[in-house]
């Protein structure tokens, strides 16, 4: 089967599909779009999605699996306030989210942009509190190793561990009932940025289903550093790496206002 299937009776020969192809492998022939290099297809599905008359199909991203885009229900003002109202949640109720809620959250996250449409993220959900406690301690040990080695993180981690050890504050896991790890193949050089995009989607979607979330920065940094004790606790498969960590749970408190941020800084040249 060829990569593209074109309904010649429908095709307008408008050239839009070739124009928007990120891989630049499409061109317009006499009978419609043609692929110059099948193996170069990124499987992004944009060529099929953009066709104004539905004349094009792609074997990697079949039209039958694509949903129609409906008119957005958010006007600019509503969208602005929705985005501004998102908060990083670090105080959770003890109850962990259900399988169904977490699957719903991660199903949205998988649609986030990835470099070159590489996708490839998989997720590990940990709700066992004993395992989370072990992860917390492993990350604290990694921080101490960084301090002992005199790395650039020494001053910051010293402050963090003082809160953790002396004041007994869980500044690492924030008493989260659930940790989600994003994994990717070791050779995926854009894995971290892909995970950040996925977390952005998850963080925005979480409040709509009653959840709160926040990137677990210390754990994520430890994971990206491939700290072996943490990787063993997460049971990272061979040839895979940790590229992101998210805390998720039911928010303990409800925010009433939207804090301001630094003034916009922009130059037009």
C-alpha positions, -999 to +999 in steps of 0.1 A: +000+000+000+013+034-010+017+060+018-010+083+003-044+075-011-060+104-031-096+106-041-090+123-075-126+132-079-125+152-047-090+166-048-089+204-055-051+203-063-049+233-039-015+222-027-022+230+010-012+195+021+022+198+004+027+233+019+021+222+055+040+189+054+067+194+082+090+168+066+087+185+032+082+152+014+050+161-005+046+178-038+017+184-062+014+163-093-011+164-121-035+141-102-029+155-067-004+152-039+025+129-043+051+116-017+087+120-027+101+099+002+077+076+021+103+068+048+106+104+056+069+106+068+067+118+104+032+102+109+019+136+121-013+133+101-014+170+092-017+164+055-049+144+061-062+169+087-057+200+066-075+188+034-106+210+030-126+183+011-113+151+028-097+138-004-065+125+012-056+096+034-023+084+049-017+048+059+002+059+090-025+083+102-058+070+087-086+096+082-110+072+099-091+077+132-092+115+130-119+134+148-134+165+132-125+199+147-155+216+162-158+254+168-139+263+200-161+271+229-136+293+247-135+329+237-102+348+243-112+363+276-124+329+290-092+312+277-070+340+293-086+335+327-085+297+325-048+298+318-041+324+345-061+305+371-039+273+368-019+268+400+009+244+408-007+222+436+017+211+463-008+203+491-029+172+485-055+151+502-043+117+513-066+098+489-049+089+456-067+095+422-083+064+406-070+045+376-097+060+355-089+096+364-051+091+358-057+074+325-079+103+315-052+127+325-024+109+306-046+103+276-047+141+272-009+144+278-001+120+250-015+146+225+011+172+235+036+183+208+068+163+205+099+171+185+096+157+150+064+140+162+087+115+179+061+108+206+075+077+224+067+087+260+055+060+284+043+065+319+048+048+353+023+056+380+033+050+416+008+053+444+023+030+469+033+052+498+062+030+509+076+032+475+071+070+474+089+073+507+118+053+493+119+076+463+119+106+486+149+092+506+168+083+474+165+118+461+176+133+494+207+110+492+214+122+457+212+158+469+237+150+496+260+134+471+258+166+450+266+187+481+296+165+490+309+167+455+307+205+456+286+208+425+268+241+415+237+227+433+255+227+466+241+259+481+205+253+470+204+216+480+219+224+514+188+247+521+164+220+508+179+192+529+178+215+560+140+218+556+138+180+549+160+167+578+158+194+604+122+207+600+109+174+587+091+190+558+085+169+527+099+195+503+108+167+478+075+148+473+051+173+490+032+143+506+018+135+472-004+105+470+007+098+434+039+102+413+039+098+376+072+092+358+076+099+321+100+075+303+116+075+269+142+056+250+177+066+258+184+076+222+155+101+222+175+133+226+143+155+229+127+133+256+130+160+283+114+187+262+087+162+251+079+154+287+077+191+296+051+196+269+031+166+281+032+179+317+019+213+304-011+195+289-016+175+321-013+205+343-039+224+324-063+196+321-061+183+357-083+210+373-112+202+348-114+167+364-109+178+400-072+170+402-042+192+411-007+186+398+029+200+399+061+190+383+082+172+409+113+192+402+138+176+426+128+141+416+127+149+379+162+164+380+175+134+399+158+111+373+173+130+344+207+127+360+201+089+358+207+084+395+208+046+398+189+041+431+160+061+418+160+043+384+159+010+403+129+021+424+110+032+393+121+000+376+132+018+345+136-007+316+169-012+299+176+014+272+150+038+287+155+069+309+134+091+332+126+123+314+100+138+337+081+135+370+047+148+380+029+149+414-009+144+411-037+143+436-068+159+449-061+195+460-063+201+497-071+238+494-089+259+468-074+291+454-095+322+454-075+346+434-050+347+404-016+361+414+001+386+391+034+380+374+063+401+363+054+427+336+056+415+300+090+421+285+090+421+247+108+438+218+096+441+183+124+444+157 
